[in-house]
């Protein structure tokens, strides 16, 4: 897909330029020292863009100071303001940073009012040379769109096209768009629909790819690689973010792998492929365990999503950090890799499916530690979808697929959701996992 070039500070997205790798701080933006320090580290490991959350006007002032300090140190990596709900905050941030990420539909419940506020933002962005990312997620589309199209990939595409159409009407083209979901099937289908529709209508806005709330560890890496690689392999996507519930520095190597592989700088470590019906038998000679997982996800994720194959058996070997050769043929680890891959592609569930945001400055509790404890205590609930979300701003919407959700409120309190309904509010953090398990047991499913 040929897209136009969008300049974000000193970085070009689209227009045939290399895939841009980006990430997001998980510091509180108001903590200027911590945010500057993390931006330094992220830039050092290769982040091409760095996003920070901006929940208040006071955070806009902090963001201006963060940018000033980084530029004084010679760090020119562009900064992106992540704004929800408030067009006034988005407008203020647009005067400070190189790009603003918004969901315009959240500006106002009335669509016409939201359009009016979005047009105000576009005017300010044009004046200051600020780019916009229109970022729509599966679970936060709004009642108007879901009433028309359901909570579907089509609804995601239609919502994006409305806002892109308004950008064209306003003669504003410094726009990148994303349609993220934690469900890889939904995510891939939404982007495919959008790419097709944009081409048919003569639009060429660059696309930002990501599997939102992918979780952590092996699962988060494999799920992200499955969804993102399926699109990059089709020429869809200009910039990527791998969202892990970990230190954001850990996201960069995975995103860099994807950018290099689909920028034709890297090849799979698979050395042989045999087919038994619709089962792929792949033999690898891989330099590391993580490289093997990512190669496997990219080699077979798209085929599983599109139902070209039904199963994957992994053979061969990889080399551990100490140089030890780990043989896979017929081992439990080989079966585990296959199970993880099939779960990421939504073909077979061998354990619970977890949705967990990466955390940001809006998160008011130890998200990584809590997520690990939730996983430990719910590991027996095969096939159940459980979400652990950092805040009340995004949590309820973005865990659209979840059977149960644990959402931080701030003030050491938690709300527990069943599907999209809050069933317990203001639960102390120390009790929240126990209460969640009690509800699941009582539900009997």
N, C-alpha and C positions, 0 to 999 in steps of 0.2 A: 504494500500500500504506500503510495507516494504522498507524503504530507508536506505542508508548508513549514518553513523555519520559524520558530518562535524564540526570540532572544530573552533570556532570563539573566540579567547582569552580563557576565562574561561567558555564559554558557548558551549554546544553541541546542534546541530540542527540535527534532524533525528535520525535514529538508535534506535528507540523506546523510546527516551527521551521525556519528557513533551513538549507540544507545547510552543514555545518561543514567548513572547509578545514583540513587538518593536514599535518604533516611530521615528520621525524625528524632529530636531530642526527647528524652523522658524526664528531664529536669523540670522544675518549676521555673517558668520564664522570669518570674519575679526574683529568683535567686540568680542574680547576674553573674556572680563568680562561678557558680557551678555550671551555668549554661555556657559561658565563654570557654571554660575548661573542656566541657564535653564537645563543643564545636571544634576546638583545636584537635582533639583526638579523632573525631570523625573525619575531619579534613585530612589528617595524616594517614588514615587508612583508605582514603580514596573516595569519600563522598563528594559527588559533583554538585548536589544541592542539599541543604539542611533545612528542615522544617521545625518550627517551634509553635507551640500552642499559644493563643492569644485570647484568653477568656474575658479580659477586662481592658478598659482604656488604660489603666495603670500598667498593664502588661505591654501595651504598645510603647509606652515610655521606656520600660525596661528593655524591650526589643531594640529600640533606637540606640540605647547605651551598649548593648551587646554588639550590635553591628559596628558602632563607632570603635569599640575596643579591638574587634577583630581586624578591621581595616587598618587601624594604627599599627597592628602587628604584621601587616602585609598579607593577611589571609583574605582573599577575594572571593571565596566560595559564596555563591548567592544564597540568601536566606528567604524562606517562605513562611508567611504567617498563616497559621491554621485557625480559621474563624468559624464559629457556629452561631447561627441565629441573628446576630446583630450586624446590620448593614453599617451602622455608625462605626463600630469597631473595625470592620473590614475597610471602610474608607480611610480611617485614621492610619491603619497599618499599611495601606497602599501608598501612603506618602513616605513610608520609612523603608520598606524592603522591596526586593526585586520581583516578588510574586506573592499572590494571595490565593489561598485555597478556600473555596466556599462551596456550599450547597445552596444556590439561590432560593430554592423552594422553601428553605427554613427561615427566610427573612420575614415572612408574614404568612398567616394562614390563608388570607385572601390572595389569590393568584395575581390579580391586577396590581395590588399593593406590592407584592413581592417583585413583580416586573418593574414597577416604578423605582423601587429601592435598588434593584440590580442596575438599572440604567444610570442612576446616580453614581454607583461604584465604577461602572465602565467609564464614565466621563473623567473621574479622578485618575483612574489607571492610565487613560490615554494621556492626560496632562503630565503624569510623572514617569511614563515609560514603564509601567508596572504590568507584568503579565498576570493572568488569572488561570487557576485550575478550577474547572467546574467538576467537583468531586461528588458523584452520586453513589450511594451504597444500597445494596439490596434491601436492607431493612429500614431505610429512612427515606422512602419515596414520597410519602404524604398521601393523605386520603383521596385527594382529587384524582391523582394518577392511578392509584390502585383500584379505585372504583371503576375506572374506565378499562383498565387492562389487567387487573389482578396484581399480585405481588410476584411478577414474572420477569424474565429477561426482556421481553417485549416492553414492559412498563419502564424498565430502566433505560432502554434505548429511546423510547418516546419522550421521556422526561429530559434526557440529555439533548435531544434534537430541538425541543422547545427553546431551551436556553441558548443553544448554538444559533438558532434562527434569530433570536433577539440580539445576539452579538453581531450577526451579519447586518441586521437592520440598523444597528448603531455604528456600523462601519468600524467595528473593533475586531481585530483578528489575532491579537497576541493571547491566544487561548489554548490551553491543553485540557483534555477531558479524561475522566476516569469513571469506570463502572465496576466497582469492586463488590465481591461477595466472598463469604467464607466457604461457600459451596462451589467447588471447582466447575461443576457442570453449568451452574447458573452464571458464573463469572465468564467462562469461555463463550457461552452462547450469547450473552449480552454484548460482549465486545465484537463478536462476529456480526451480529445484527447492526450494530452501530457503524462498523467499518463499511458494510455493504450499503447502508442508507446514505452515509456521507458521500461515498463515491457516486451513487446514483444522483445525488443532489448537487454535485460539484463542489462539495466541501472537502477540506483537506487538513483539518485540525489534528495536531499530534496527539497520540494516545499515551497516557500514563497507565502502566499495568501493575496489578498487585492482587494477591489473594488476601483479603482483609481478615484480621483475627485468626491467623493461621496457627497460632499456638507457639510451641517451643520445641527444642530438641530435634530428633530425627523427623518426627511427624510434621513439624512446622516447615522444615526445609524441603521435605519431599512434597508436601501439599503445595507449597509455593512454586516449586520447580515444575510440577505437573501442570498447573494452571497457566503460569507465565510462558513456559516453553511451548505449549500447544499453540499459543497465539504468535509468539516470535517466529516459530517455524513456518507460519503462514505469511510472514512479512507484516504482521500487525503489532505495533508497539514501538515507541520511541524513547521511553524512559521507564525505569522499573524501581519499585521499592519492595523489598522482602520484609514483611511485618512479622517479627518474632517477639515473643514475650521474654525477652532477654535484654542484655546490654545492647543498645543499638549498634555498637561497633561490630557485633557478631553478624549483623545483617549484610554488611558490605561484601564479605567474601562470597556469599551465595549470589548476591546480585551481580557481582563482578564476573562470576563464573557464567551466568546467563548472558550477560552482555558480551563477553568474549566468545562464547560458543556461537551465538547467533550473529556476531560480528565477524565470524569465520576466522577467529584466532585460536580456536580450541576444538579438539575432536574428542569423540567418545573413546573411552578405554575398552569398549567391547571389541573382542577379537573374533567372535564367531556367533552366528545366530542360526538356530534351527527351528523349524516349525513342526509341531504335532497338532494338526487341525488348527484350532484357534488358540493354541497355547504356544507362547514364545519361550524358547530355551536359549538363554543368553550366557555366554562365557566371557568373563572380564579379566583383564590384567591391569589392575588399577593401582595408582601410586598411594592412595589413602582411602580410608573408610568413607569419609564425606564425599570425596570425588566419585566413588562407586555409587553412592546413593543418588547423587545429582545426575550422573550419567544415566543411571537406570530410569530415573523419573523423566528425563528428557527423551530417552530412547523410546519409552513405551507409554508415557502418560497420555499423549494425544491418541494413540491407538486404542487405549482402554476407554478414554472418554467417548470416542467415536464408535466404540464397539467393533473395532476391526479385529481385536483379540479379546479373549476372556480370561487369560491367566498368564503369568510370567514365572518361570523358574530361573533362579540365578545360580550360576556356577563360576568356576575360576578362582581368583585370589585377589587380595589386596594386601598392602603393606602397612603395618601399624607404625606409630611414631618412632618406635625404637628400631625400625627396619625389619621386624619380625614378619614373616610371611604367614598370612591367615588364609587357609584354604576353605572354600565355601561349599564345595560339592556335598550335597545331602545333609548339611548341618542345620541346626536350629536357627542360626543367624541368617542363613540363606532364606529359610522359610519366613523369618521375621521381616526381611527386606521385601519379600513378595507380598506379605500381608499388609505392610505399611503402604506399599504402592497401590494395591487394589483398594484400600480404604481411602486413600487420597483422591483416587479417581471415582469414588462413590460406586464401586462395583461389588465390593464385599466388605462387610464390617466384622472385624474380629475382636473389637474392643469398643468402649464408648467413643463417640466423636466429640472432640473438645473444640470449642470456639473461645479464643482468648485474645483480647487486644494486646498490643505491645506496650501499652502504658505511655503516658505523656505527662505534661505539667498539670493536667486536670486530675490525675490519679492521686488519691489521698491515703493510700494504704500500700503495704508491701505486696504488690501484685504477683511478682514472680514466686515468692514464698507461698502465698495463698494458693496460687494455681497448682503448684506441685502437691500441696496437701490435698486439694480437691481431687486431683488425679489419683493420688495414692488411695484415698478412701472411697472412690467410686469406680475403681478399675474393674470390678466384677459386673458392671452394668452394661454388658455388651449391646451395642446398637443404640443406646440412649445418647442423645445430643445434649451436652451440658456446657453452658457458657460461663466464663469468669471475666467480667468486664470492669474496667478501671473506674468509670464514672457514670453518673446518671445522664450526662449530656448525650453520649453516643450509645451507651449500653443497650437500653431497651429496644432501640431501632435496629442496631446492627447484629443483634443475636436472633435474627428473624427465624432461623431454622431450629432454635434450641427448644428442647423439652423443658429444661429448667435453666434458670439463670441466677447468678450471684453477681450483684451490681453494687459497687461502692457508692455510698452517698456522701462521704466526707464525715468528719467528726467521729470517726471510728464506728460508723453505723453502716448497715448493709440492707438492701432490699432484695428479697428473693422473689423471682418470677416463675410462674408456671405458664409456658408458652409466652404470650405477650401480656399476661395479666400479673400485676404485683399481688402476691398473696400474703407476704409478710413484709412490713416496713419497719425501719428504724431498729433493726436487730443489732445488738452489740457484736463487733467483729469476733470476739472470743467465742460467741455462741453460734455464729452464723452457719458454719459448716455442719454442726450437729443438727441445727434446725432444718437445713436443707435435706440432710439424710433422713430425718424423721418424716418430712413431707413426701419424699420419694417412696419410702417404705409404706407409708399410709396410702399412697396412691395405688400401690399394688401392681405397678407395671414395670 
